[in-house]
Amino acid sequence: MASKKPGKYIGDAGVARFLEQYKSQTPFHVVRTRVLGGLASPNKDLLPVMVVASFWPEDDFPRFVTKDEADKFFSTFMGLWRRMEKMADAEGALLSARGKLADLEEAKETLLRRLEEIEAGFIEGFWGGQDDMKMPSATAALIDGLSDEANAYSGLLQDLENWTDYTPAMREALQDEIVERDQVVEDAIKALLLLKEKAGETSH
């Protein structure tokens, strides 16, 4: 059967199942932010297919039996790419939803997910396999700031490993800090996407 409308988004759960079907080791929350990083990257040679390929280890990219299978595969991920473009243009949140931090394990999972979304997701997608890139100073400062935020989440996660108690006051304080840091990260990502857009406008 031929693939559906090219680039039609099949939904978060659909893409997550697709990643599992093709044995990707990259979780969906990382895939989302890696696409955002690719969208914000100043690397003009970075193509969507290169970002998609990064969801699998080198030399382990899926092999397709038929042209229809290949078409469906790339259509699915272009649907995700366009979905993230639309989200970047909107006012909504770009990071995954926070849990209620009901217990220490959920709090640790939330911090680990944020760390993965920033480092393995956005920052890796931004660099696109490059060690160095020419970029405006404002862009460099923002991406460095995101690395600092990843370190902050990592530090919080390490602190929680030593917690033996988890009172309502501790939960509330932790939630306040995560909310504040999430906002800093969201603002930085949106600023990087805007800088990329402005750079594209001035290059025409």
Backbone as ProteinMPNN parsed JSONL, in Angstrom:
{"seq_chain_A": "MASKKPGKYIGDAGVARFLEQYKSQTPFHVVRTRVLGGLASPNKDLLPVMVVASFWPEDDFPRFVTKDEADKFFSTFMGLWRRMEKMADAEGALLSARGKLADLEEAKETLLRRLEEIEAGFIEGFWGGQDDMKMPSATAALIDGLSDEANAYSGLLQDLENWTDYTPAMREALQDEIVERDQVVEDAIKALLLLKEKAGETSH", "coords_chain_A": {"N_chain_A": [[0.852, -1.205, 0.0], [0.548, 2.215, -0.809], [2.134, 5.085, 0.719], [0.517, 7.418, 2.96], [-0.74, 10.786, 2.7], [1.993, 12.829, 1.837], [4.267, 13.612, 4.362], [2.35, 13.861, 6.342], [1.41, 14.217, 9.711], [1.546, 11.633, 12.039], [1.021, 11.598, 14.685], [2.143, 11.791, 18.144], [2.265, 9.341, 19.604], [2.151, 7.578, 17.477], [4.556, 8.091, 16.074], [6.364, 7.386, 18.069], [5.845, 4.627, 18.236], [6.667, 3.955, 15.696], [9.421, 4.459, 15.817], [10.09, 2.459, 17.61], [9.364, 0.229, 16.12], [11.295, 0.25, 14.113], [13.488, -0.224, 15.594], [14.912, 1.867, 16.883], [17.147, 3.331, 19.197], [16.841, 5.756, 20.269], [14.924, 7.693, 22.341], [11.528, 8.977, 22.08], [11.126, 11.566, 23.242], [13.65, 12.646, 23.056], [14.09, 12.584, 20.316], [12.218, 14.502, 19.423], [13.269, 16.969, 20.433], [15.73, 16.903, 19.248], [15.138, 17.265, 16.592], [14.206, 19.9, 16.773], [16.629, 21.104, 17.449], [18.023, 20.665, 15.061], [16.485, 22.271, 13.389], [17.163, 24.754, 14.381], [19.824, 24.957, 13.862], [22.817, 26.559, 12.693], [24.106, 25.395, 10.608], [24.087, 25.222, 7.308], [24.174, 23.089, 5.629], [22.973, 20.998, 6.844], [20.656, 18.557, 6.573], [17.196, 17.444, 6.795], [17.081, 14.605, 6.544], [19.559, 13.847, 7.484], [19.407, 14.444, 10.175], [17.359, 12.682, 10.901], [18.676, 10.262, 10.363], [20.412, 10.219, 12.489], [19.045, 9.106, 14.565], [19.594, 6.503, 14.748], [22.333, 4.224, 15.39], [25.527, 4.671, 13.75], [25.832, 3.188, 10.552], [23.701, 1.534, 11.052], [21.28, 2.167, 10.037], [17.839, 1.859, 9.133], [16.869, -0.679, 6.752], [15.058, -0.972, 3.765], [12.422, -2.888, 2.338], [10.678, -2.427, 0.235], [9.828, 0.212, -2.116], [7.559, 1.609, -1.325], [7.598, 1.191, 1.442], [9.892, 2.617, 2.144], [9.084, 5.161, 1.328], [6.947, 5.616, 3.104], [8.308, 5.614, 5.513], [10.076, 7.893, 5.346], [8.153, 9.849, 4.883], [6.764, 9.804, 7.289], [8.671, 10.833, 9.118], [9.172, 13.324, 7.99], [6.732, 14.421, 8.443], [6.839, 14.669, 11.218], [8.943, 16.525, 11.348], [7.794, 18.795, 10.146], [5.734, 19.197, 11.943], [7.158, 19.933, 14.264], [8.273, 22.289, 13.337], [5.967, 23.869, 13.145], [5.217, 23.929, 15.846], [7.357, 25.335, 16.869], [6.856, 27.829, 15.853], [4.631, 28.549, 17.228], [3.118, 29.5, 20.405], [3.248, 27.631, 22.351], [4.515, 25.084, 24.693], [7.75, 23.64, 24.253], [9.276, 21.665, 25.363], [8.833, 18.373, 26.792], [5.88, 17.381, 28.65], [5.735, 18.117, 32.131], [5.797, 15.926, 34.948], [3.963, 15.376, 38.038], [5.785, 15.167, 39.991], [5.402, 13.405, 42.102], [6.694, 11.541, 43.723], [10.05, 10.62, 44.756], [11.197, 9.043, 42.717], [9.74, 9.736, 40.42], [10.466, 12.406, 40.279], [13.219, 12.184, 39.773], [13.119, 10.896, 37.28], [11.949, 12.924, 35.749], [13.934, 14.934, 35.808], [16.048, 13.557, 34.567], [14.932, 13.142, 32.045], [14.721, 15.801, 31.167], [17.441, 16.474, 31.035], [18.271, 14.73, 29.007], [16.677, 15.662, 26.902], [17.769, 18.174, 26.438], [20.635, 17.827, 26.118], [21.212, 15.294, 24.619], [19.218, 15.64, 22.845], [18.341, 18.559, 21.82], [20.886, 19.991, 21.743], [22.636, 18.157, 20.48], [21.281, 17.865, 18.052], [21.489, 20.482, 17.113], [24.275, 20.82, 16.667], [24.69, 18.786, 14.849], [26.568, 16.742, 14.323], [28.875, 18.147, 13.838], [31.999, 19.524, 14.938], [32.682, 22.121, 15.206], [31.398, 25.311, 14.302], [30.739, 28.178, 12.311], [29.141, 30.93, 13.689], [26.802, 33.492, 14.775], [27.629, 35.65, 17.547], [25.592, 35.896, 19.451], [24.109, 33.572, 19.04], [26.023, 31.65, 19.737], [26.338, 32.254, 22.458], [23.802, 31.603, 23.451], [23.606, 28.819, 22.941], [25.676, 27.92, 24.504], [24.635, 28.655, 26.949], [22.507, 26.872, 27.142], [23.9, 24.497, 27.477], [24.897, 25.002, 30.009], [22.508, 24.965, 31.453], [21.811, 22.285, 31.137], [23.828, 21.15, 32.654], [23.026, 22.11, 35.121], [20.58, 20.754, 35.534], [21.638, 18.2, 35.665], [23.157, 18.431, 37.992], [21.106, 18.825, 39.881], [19.872, 16.329, 39.676], [21.883, 14.674, 40.661], [21.939, 15.603, 43.28], [19.433, 14.74, 44.182], [19.838, 12.018, 44.278], [20.98, 11.649, 46.696], [19.046, 12.245, 48.497], [17.082, 11.299, 51.248], [14.653, 11.747, 52.201], [11.444, 13.143, 51.349], [9.659, 15.608, 51.503], [6.524, 17.491, 51.381], [7.227, 20.218, 51.221], [9.82, 20.091, 50.182], [9.269, 18.937, 47.704], [7.711, 20.975, 46.539], [9.576, 23.064, 46.407], [11.46, 21.949, 44.684], [9.888, 21.595, 42.396], [9.316, 24.287, 41.775], [11.874, 25.166, 41.07], [12.423, 23.574, 38.835], [10.388, 24.398, 37.085], [11.164, 27.065, 36.695], [13.701, 26.731, 35.501], [12.981, 25.267, 33.246], [11.609, 27.25, 31.835], [13.672, 29.02, 31.22], [15.155, 27.386, 29.498], [13.252, 26.896, 27.45], [12.9, 29.544, 26.51], [15.472, 30.067, 25.528], [15.717, 28.16, 23.474], [13.657, 29.023, 21.758], [14.65, 31.544, 21.122], [16.975, 30.844, 19.731], [15.851, 29.548, 17.518], [14.527, 31.72, 16.398], [16.678, 33.398, 15.75], [17.878, 31.826, 13.787], [15.863, 31.916, 11.852], [15.858, 34.666, 11.267], [18.42, 34.91, 10.218], [18.124, 33.438, 7.906], [16.365, 35.057, 6.519], [17.916, 37.325, 6.013], [19.802, 36.305, 4.343], [18.787, 36.053, 1.865]], "CA_chain_A": [[0.0, 0.0, 0.0], [1.326, 3.459, -0.872], [2.064, 5.889, 1.933], [-0.538, 8.417, 2.973], [-0.334, 12.126, 2.297], [3.394, 13.05, 2.192], [4.547, 14.518, 5.461], [1.235, 13.966, 7.286], [1.86, 13.815, 11.036], [0.759, 10.5, 12.515], [0.829, 11.741, 16.129], [3.279, 11.457, 18.999], [2.28, 7.904, 19.882], [2.451, 6.905, 16.217], [5.988, 8.204, 15.8], [7.046, 6.577, 19.089], [5.72, 3.233, 17.797], [7.481, 3.836, 14.487], [10.806, 4.348, 16.285], [10.227, 1.115, 18.199], [9.273, -0.74, 15.022], [12.563, 0.226, 13.4], [14.532, -0.517, 16.584], [15.718, 3.028, 17.266], [17.447, 3.425, 20.62], [16.637, 7.156, 20.657], [13.53, 7.846, 22.79], [10.768, 9.999, 21.364], [11.322, 12.916, 23.78], [14.93, 13.125, 22.523], [13.868, 12.794, 18.883], [11.516, 15.789, 19.247], [14.135, 18.132, 20.64], [16.83, 16.857, 18.267], [14.596, 17.926, 15.398], [14.248, 21.34, 17.054], [18.031, 21.517, 17.329], [18.329, 20.727, 13.633], [15.808, 23.448, 12.842], [17.852, 25.96, 14.853], [21.256, 24.891, 13.558], [23.323, 27.458, 11.653], [24.723, 24.591, 9.551], [23.212, 25.27, 6.127], [24.252, 21.806, 4.927], [22.299, 19.982, 7.639], [19.375, 18.208, 5.965], [16.337, 16.641, 7.669], [17.425, 13.184, 6.498], [20.745, 13.652, 8.313], [18.922, 14.424, 11.558], [16.642, 11.417, 11.053], [19.673, 9.186, 10.404], [21.082, 10.228, 13.793], [18.241, 8.359, 15.538], [20.154, 5.146, 14.766], [23.803, 4.207, 15.371], [26.129, 4.698, 12.416], [25.795, 1.908, 9.823], [22.573, 0.719, 11.506], [20.06, 2.803, 9.534], [16.921, 0.829, 8.626], [16.855, -1.061, 5.339], [13.659, -1.094, 3.336], [12.177, -3.961, 1.373], [10.001, -1.873, -0.942], [9.818, 1.675, -2.246], [6.449, 2.113, -0.509], [8.047, 1.205, 2.83], [10.816, 3.745, 2.279], [8.286, 6.384, 1.223], [6.194, 5.774, 4.347], [9.295, 5.936, 6.547], [10.502, 9.291, 5.239], [6.968, 10.686, 5.036], [6.48, 9.87, 8.719], [9.591, 11.735, 9.802], [8.959, 14.689, 7.503], [5.558, 14.887, 9.175], [7.34, 15.121, 12.521], [9.743, 17.732, 11.107], [6.866, 19.919, 9.918], [5.026, 19.396, 13.201], [8.026, 20.681, 15.163], [8.352, 23.643, 12.777], [4.746, 24.58, 13.549], [5.288, 24.151, 17.289], [8.358, 26.376, 17.103], [6.246, 29.113, 15.493], [3.517, 28.803, 18.141], [3.482, 29.976, 21.742], [3.181, 26.513, 23.293], [5.745, 24.522, 25.252], [8.533, 22.804, 23.353], [9.728, 20.519, 26.137], [7.762, 17.447, 27.141], [5.105, 17.76, 29.833], [6.283, 17.737, 33.435], [4.934, 15.162, 35.838], [3.63, 16.067, 39.284], [6.885, 14.935, 40.937], [4.705, 12.863, 43.264], [7.661, 10.879, 44.598], [11.438, 10.848, 44.342], [11.478, 8.385, 41.445], [9.182, 10.565, 39.352], [11.299, 13.607, 40.211], [14.465, 11.798, 39.093], [12.79, 10.64, 35.875], [11.718, 14.221, 35.111], [15.229, 15.594, 35.632], [16.806, 12.808, 33.558], [14.33, 13.424, 30.743], [15.125, 17.146, 30.763], [18.854, 16.405, 30.669], [18.34, 14.074, 27.698], [16.062, 16.54, 25.895], [18.676, 19.283, 26.13], [21.953, 17.39, 25.623], [21.118, 14.316, 23.527], [18.227, 16.141, 21.907], [18.528, 19.837, 21.132], [22.284, 20.36, 21.481], [23.169, 17.257, 19.455], [20.662, 18.232, 16.781], [22.03, 21.787, 16.723], [25.626, 20.645, 16.115], [24.566, 17.923, 13.675], [27.791, 15.98, 14.068], [30.02, 19.04, 13.641], [32.732, 19.905, 16.147], [32.789, 23.582, 15.252], [30.638, 25.977, 13.257], [30.697, 29.629, 12.358], [27.809, 31.377, 14.089], [26.8, 34.792, 15.45], [27.979, 35.583, 18.971], [24.373, 35.691, 20.223], [23.792, 32.154, 18.922], [27.006, 30.919, 20.546], [26.037, 32.482, 23.878], [22.589, 30.866, 23.79], [23.855, 27.374, 22.974], [26.495, 27.712, 25.713], [23.718, 28.76, 28.077], [21.761, 25.619, 27.225], [24.816, 23.521, 28.087], [24.917, 25.311, 31.446], [21.246, 24.479, 32.025], [21.917, 20.822, 31.212], [24.662, 20.866, 33.832], [22.222, 22.399, 36.314], [19.675, 19.618, 35.708], [22.476, 17.075, 36.096], [23.482, 18.67, 39.398], [19.894, 18.542, 40.657], [19.675, 14.89, 39.681], [22.86, 14.12, 41.596], [21.48, 15.952, 44.637], [18.305, 13.88, 44.539], [20.332, 10.672, 44.568], [21.372, 11.621, 48.109], [17.906, 12.544, 49.355], [16.456, 10.162, 51.931], [13.311, 12.195, 52.557], [10.817, 13.913, 50.271], [8.511, 16.26, 52.122], [5.786, 18.391, 50.48], [7.988, 21.457, 51.036], [10.927, 19.769, 49.271], [8.66, 18.739, 46.389], [7.305, 22.278, 46.019], [10.788, 23.823, 46.078], [12.029, 21.325, 43.484], [9.015, 21.918, 41.271], [9.528, 25.694, 41.435], [13.16, 25.304, 40.369], [12.305, 22.964, 37.507], [9.553, 25.301, 36.278], [11.985, 28.224, 36.342], [14.746, 26.32, 34.542], [12.295, 24.928, 31.994], [11.304, 28.485, 31.132], [14.943, 29.507, 30.674], [15.478, 26.525, 28.356], [12.282, 27.197, 26.389], [13.213, 30.871, 25.955], [16.719, 29.964, 24.767], [15.412, 27.417, 22.241], [12.869, 29.891, 20.875], [15.545, 32.598, 20.646], [17.85, 30.246, 18.713], [15.031, 29.343, 16.325], [14.276, 33.04, 15.822], [17.937, 33.842, 15.137], [18.03, 31.062, 12.543], [14.898, 32.461, 10.912], [16.338, 35.988, 10.851], [19.604, 34.7, 9.379], [17.617, 32.989, 6.615], [15.755, 36.216, 5.84], [18.95, 38.258, 5.557], [20.671, 35.669, 3.353], [18.112, 36.042, 0.557]], "C_chain_A": [[0.882, 1.248, 0.0], [1.154, 4.233, 0.42], [0.955, 6.915, 1.802], [0.024, 9.755, 2.507], [1.105, 12.405, 2.75], [3.543, 14.031, 3.351], [3.411, 14.675, 6.446], [1.702, 13.445, 8.641], [0.951, 12.738, 11.597], [0.576, 10.525, 14.037], [2.038, 11.281, 16.924], [3.384, 9.95, 19.234], [2.631, 7.111, 18.629], [3.929, 6.941, 15.889], [6.788, 7.372, 16.81], [6.994, 5.096, 18.715], [6.588, 2.97, 16.573], [8.955, 3.67, 14.86], [11.06, 2.956, 16.855], [10.229, 0.045, 17.103], [10.608, -0.878, 14.297], [13.773, 0.172, 14.345], [15.49, 0.653, 16.825], [15.931, 3.009, 18.775], [17.265, 4.848, 21.147], [15.18, 7.352, 21.074], [12.851, 9.038, 22.129], [11.009, 11.401, 21.91], [12.655, 13.507, 23.308], [14.809, 13.428, 21.031], [13.229, 14.159, 18.633], [12.486, 16.964, 19.351], [15.352, 18.103, 19.712], [16.386, 17.481, 16.951], [14.608, 19.442, 15.592], [15.681, 21.874, 16.946], [18.46, 21.62, 15.88], [17.697, 21.939, 12.978], [16.528, 24.739, 13.212], [19.303, 26.035, 14.429], [21.675, 25.889, 12.486], [23.998, 26.721, 10.501], [23.778, 24.495, 8.356], [23.196, 23.945, 5.37], [23.545, 20.678, 5.678], [20.893, 19.749, 7.079], [18.525, 17.394, 6.937], [16.724, 15.166, 7.701], [18.658, 12.881, 7.345], [20.372, 13.607, 9.79], [18.203, 13.108, 11.829], [17.624, 10.25, 11.175], [20.336, 9.087, 11.776], [20.283, 9.498, 14.872], [18.7, 6.912, 15.657], [21.675, 5.226, 14.813], [24.312, 4.199, 13.929], [26.149, 3.291, 11.827], [24.658, 0.996, 10.282], [21.244, 1.334, 11.072], [19.151, 1.73, 8.94], [17.073, 0.576, 7.124], [15.424, -1.389, 4.953], [13.524, -2.149, 2.246], [11.578, -3.418, 0.083], [10.114, -0.35, -0.955], [8.701, 2.267, -1.389], [6.849, 2.187, 0.968], [8.973, 2.388, 3.076], [10.063, 5.067, 2.243], [7.531, 6.658, 2.524], [7.126, 6.199, 5.477], [9.655, 7.424, 6.497], [9.328, 10.265, 5.354], [6.627, 10.875, 6.51], [7.382, 10.879, 9.41], [9.545, 13.156, 9.259], [7.702, 15.28, 8.126], [5.941, 15.402, 10.547], [8.109, 16.426, 12.368], [8.837, 18.947, 10.95], [6.062, 20.237, 11.183], [5.859, 20.236, 14.157], [8.25, 22.108, 14.65], [7.152, 24.468, 13.216], [4.753, 24.884, 15.04], [6.261, 25.272, 17.618], [7.791, 27.759, 16.805], [5.115, 29.508, 16.443], [4.038, 29.248, 19.505], [3.529, 28.848, 22.777], [4.542, 26.035, 23.761], [6.426, 23.622, 24.229], [9.088, 21.57, 24.063], [8.539, 19.617, 26.448], [7.084, 17.881, 28.44], [5.785, 17.277, 31.111], [5.291, 16.856, 34.175], [4.655, 15.983, 37.088], [4.71, 15.91, 40.342], [6.345, 14.336, 42.239], [5.629, 12.157, 44.25], [9.056, 11.096, 44.03], [11.745, 10.223, 42.98], [10.944, 9.197, 40.272], [9.996, 11.844, 39.18], [12.596, 13.317, 39.471], [14.231, 11.565, 37.604], [12.589, 11.949, 35.111], [13.038, 14.93, 34.828], [16.064, 14.889, 34.567], [16.258, 13.08, 32.17], [14.723, 14.81, 30.251], [16.589, 17.157, 30.304], [19.005, 15.794, 29.278], [17.767, 14.973, 26.603], [17.02, 17.653, 25.474], [19.965, 18.787, 25.467], [21.85, 16.456, 24.418], [20.133, 14.76, 22.457], [18.657, 17.416, 21.209], [19.99, 20.122, 20.776], [22.899, 19.467, 20.41], [22.587, 17.58, 18.087], [21.203, 19.539, 16.231], [23.396, 21.626, 16.05], [25.631, 19.713, 14.914], [25.827, 17.173, 13.316], [29.027, 16.82, 13.829], [30.695, 19.344, 14.978], [32.792, 21.421, 16.316], [31.992, 24.159, 14.091], [30.772, 27.481, 13.421], [29.271, 30.05, 12.691], [27.897, 32.75, 14.748], [27.087, 34.624, 16.944], [26.747, 35.33, 19.838], [23.961, 34.222, 20.199], [24.721, 31.322, 19.792], [26.71, 31.053, 22.03], [24.817, 31.675, 24.315], [22.834, 29.365, 23.873], [24.753, 27.025, 24.158], [25.611, 27.757, 26.961], [22.885, 27.497, 28.25], [22.623, 24.504, 27.819], [24.901, 23.734, 29.594], [23.643, 24.808, 32.127], [21.242, 22.958, 32.132], [22.751, 20.419, 32.421], [23.889, 21.096, 35.13], [21.236, 21.263, 36.589], [20.448, 18.396, 36.206], [22.84, 17.203, 37.573], [22.291, 18.391, 40.309], [19.657, 17.037, 40.779], [20.644, 14.207, 40.651], [22.465, 14.408, 43.046], [20.363, 14.999, 45.088], [18.737, 12.453, 44.865], [20.693, 10.525, 46.049], [20.212, 11.916, 49.06], [17.358, 11.256, 49.964], [15.029, 10.491, 52.366], [12.758, 13.014, 51.406], [9.516, 14.509, 50.803], [7.768, 17.119, 51.099], [6.536, 19.69, 50.204], [9.15, 21.236, 50.072], [10.41, 19.598, 47.838], [8.312, 20.081, 45.751], [8.516, 23.109, 45.593], [11.429, 23.274, 44.8], [11.195, 21.665, 42.255], [9.199, 23.366, 40.822], [10.821, 25.873, 40.643], [13.092, 24.72, 38.965], [11.483, 23.848, 36.579], [10.383, 26.496, 35.798], [13.038, 27.86, 35.3], [14.137, 25.907, 33.199], [12.015, 26.178, 31.171], [12.553, 29.08, 30.497], [15.315, 28.713, 29.42], [14.545, 26.811, 27.184], [12.608, 28.525, 25.704], [14.465, 30.816, 25.084], [16.486, 29.241, 23.434], [14.654, 28.302, 21.262], [13.723, 31.025, 20.307], [16.475, 32.065, 19.557], [17.091, 30.002, 17.414], [14.756, 30.671, 15.619], [15.525, 33.584, 15.131], [18.191, 33.118, 13.82], [17.102, 31.608, 11.466], [15.36, 33.807, 10.369], [17.542, 35.864, 9.923], [19.183, 34.258, 7.977], [17.027, 34.146, 5.824], [16.819, 37.135, 5.271], [19.855, 37.662, 4.498], [20.06, 35.661, 1.968], [18.485, 37.285, -0.244]], "O_chain_A": [[1.863, 1.314, 0.742], [0.162, 4.067, 1.13], [0.509, 7.242, 0.702], [1.136, 9.827, 1.982], [1.413, 12.237, 3.93], [3.009, 15.139, 3.315], [3.482, 15.541, 7.319], [2.309, 12.378, 8.729], [-0.269, 12.902, 11.629], [0.037, 9.579, 14.611], [2.85, 10.488, 16.446], [4.454, 9.36, 19.081], [3.324, 6.097, 18.703], [4.498, 5.933, 15.471], [7.773, 6.73, 16.446], [7.989, 4.387, 18.86], [7.172, 1.895, 16.433], [9.655, 2.836, 14.285], [12.107, 2.354, 16.616], [10.997, -0.915, 17.157], [11.006, -1.978, 13.913], [14.904, 0.473, 13.963], [16.7, 0.471, 16.953], [15.012, 2.71, 19.537], [17.505, 5.116, 22.324], [14.283, 7.194, 20.246], [13.505, 9.979, 21.68], [11.091, 12.348, 21.128], [12.78, 14.725, 23.173], [15.363, 14.414, 20.545], [13.65, 14.888, 17.735], [12.525, 17.836, 18.482], [15.939, 19.145, 19.422], [17.171, 18.148, 16.277], [14.977, 20.184, 14.682], [15.909, 22.961, 16.416], [19.175, 22.549, 15.504], [18.303, 22.566, 12.109], [16.508, 25.705, 12.45], [19.95, 27.066, 14.615], [20.979, 26.054, 11.484], [24.417, 27.345, 9.526], [22.786, 23.767, 8.397], [22.302, 23.706, 4.558], [23.517, 19.539, 5.211], [20.048, 20.644, 7.111], [19.068, 16.721, 7.813], [16.701, 14.542, 8.762], [18.789, 11.775, 7.869], [20.941, 12.835, 10.561], [18.414, 12.488, 12.871], [17.427, 9.353, 11.994], [20.771, 8.01, 12.184], [20.785, 9.292, 15.977], [18.26, 6.181, 16.545], [22.253, 6.197, 14.325], [23.611, 3.774, 13.011], [26.448, 2.321, 12.525], [24.644, -0.188, 9.943], [20.204, 1.056, 11.668], [19.637, 0.79, 8.311], [17.363, 1.483, 6.345], [14.681, -2.003, 5.718], [14.374, -2.286, 1.367], [11.91, -3.871, -1.013], [10.447, 0.28, 0.048], [8.884, 3.325, -0.787], [6.483, 3.134, 1.665], [8.857, 3.079, 4.088], [10.352, 5.98, 3.016], [7.481, 7.796, 2.989], [6.77, 7.044, 6.3], [9.547, 8.126, 7.503], [9.487, 11.375, 5.861], [6.249, 11.967, 6.933], [6.909, 11.694, 10.202], [9.846, 14.101, 9.988], [7.609, 16.492, 8.319], [5.442, 16.433, 10.997], [7.942, 17.339, 13.177], [9.081, 19.997, 11.544], [5.749, 21.396, 11.456], [5.337, 21.151, 14.794], [8.401, 23.034, 15.447], [7.296, 25.625, 13.613], [4.344, 25.968, 15.457], [6.025, 26.064, 18.531], [8.191, 28.746, 17.424], [4.691, 30.663, 16.462], [5.245, 29.355, 19.721], [3.819, 29.091, 23.949], [5.581, 26.505, 23.298], [5.77, 22.936, 23.445], [9.34, 20.546, 23.427], [7.387, 20.043, 26.378], [7.644, 18.647, 29.224], [6.336, 16.177, 31.163], [4.079, 17.026, 34.038], [5.06, 17.142, 37.185], [4.59, 16.438, 41.447], [6.773, 14.708, 43.332], [5.388, 12.166, 45.457], [9.22, 11.681, 42.959], [12.472, 10.81, 42.179], [11.615, 9.331, 39.249], [10.193, 12.31, 38.058], [13.028, 14.112, 38.635], [15.034, 11.978, 36.768], [13.009, 12.069, 33.96], [13.239, 15.465, 33.738], [16.716, 15.545, 33.755], [17.023, 13.233, 31.218], [15.023, 14.992, 29.071], [16.923, 17.782, 29.297], [19.784, 16.289, 28.463], [18.312, 15.036, 25.501], [17.075, 18.026, 24.303], [20.342, 19.26, 24.395], [22.335, 16.777, 23.332], [20.2, 14.318, 21.311], [19.263, 17.373, 20.138], [20.294, 20.457, 19.631], [23.604, 19.955, 19.527], [23.299, 17.573, 17.083], [21.358, 19.69, 15.019], [23.652, 22.217, 15.001], [26.494, 19.837, 14.044], [26.128, 16.984, 12.137], [30.115, 16.279, 13.636], [30.038, 19.412, 16.017], [32.934, 21.932, 17.427], [31.923, 23.557, 13.019], [30.901, 27.989, 14.535], [28.315, 29.594, 12.065], [28.963, 33.132, 15.232], [26.813, 33.572, 17.522], [26.835, 34.631, 20.847], [23.515, 33.683, 21.212], [24.283, 30.409, 20.493], [26.818, 30.082, 22.779], [24.795, 31.127, 25.417], [22.326, 28.705, 24.78], [24.61, 25.956, 24.752], [25.813, 26.995, 27.906], [22.589, 27.095, 29.376], [22.129, 23.668, 28.576], [24.967, 22.776, 30.364], [23.692, 24.288, 33.242], [20.729, 22.403, 33.103], [22.421, 19.464, 33.124], [24.07, 20.374, 36.11], [21.069, 20.85, 37.736], [19.968, 17.654, 37.062], [22.835, 16.219, 38.313], [22.443, 17.796, 41.377], [19.29, 16.538, 41.843], [20.269, 13.281, 41.37], [22.636, 13.563, 43.926], [20.355, 14.521, 46.222], [18.075, 11.762, 45.639], [20.709, 9.418, 46.587], [20.369, 11.847, 50.279], [17.195, 10.25, 49.273], [14.294, 9.623, 52.837], [13.516, 13.522, 50.58], [8.427, 13.98, 50.578], [8.328, 17.444, 50.052], [6.491, 20.21, 49.089], [9.436, 22.095, 49.237], [11.036, 20.059, 46.884], [8.581, 20.303, 44.571], [8.491, 23.773, 44.557], [11.883, 24.034, 43.945], [11.739, 21.986, 41.198], [9.234, 23.643, 39.623], [10.866, 26.628, 39.672], [13.633, 25.293, 38.019], [11.84, 24.027, 35.415], [10.307, 26.885, 34.632], [13.243, 28.593, 34.332], [14.713, 26.17, 32.144], [12.167, 26.168, 29.949], [12.508, 29.584, 29.375], [15.733, 29.283, 28.412], [15.0, 26.951, 26.049], [12.595, 28.621, 24.477], [14.517, 31.444, 24.026], [16.997, 29.662, 22.396], [14.971, 28.331, 20.073], [13.549, 31.423, 19.155], [16.735, 32.754, 18.571], [17.628, 30.225, 16.329], [14.751, 30.738, 14.39], [15.436, 34.165, 14.049], [18.662, 33.718, 12.854], [17.497, 31.749, 10.309], [15.271, 34.066, 9.169], [17.671, 36.618, 8.959], [19.798, 34.648, 6.984], [17.17, 34.208, 4.603], [16.658, 37.669, 4.174], [20.591, 38.384, 3.825], [20.727, 35.304, 0.997], [18.018, 37.456, -1.37]]}, "name": "protein", "num_of_chains": 1, "seq": "MASKKPGKYIGDAGVARFLEQYKSQTPFHVVRTRVLGGLASPNKDLLPVMVVASFWPEDDFPRFVTKDEADKFFSTFMGLWRRMEKMADAEGALLSARGKLADLEEAKETLLRRLEEIEAGFIEGFWGGQDDMKMPSATAALIDGLSDEANAYSGLLQDLENWTDYTPAMREALQDEIVERDQVVEDAIKALLLLKEKAGETSH"}
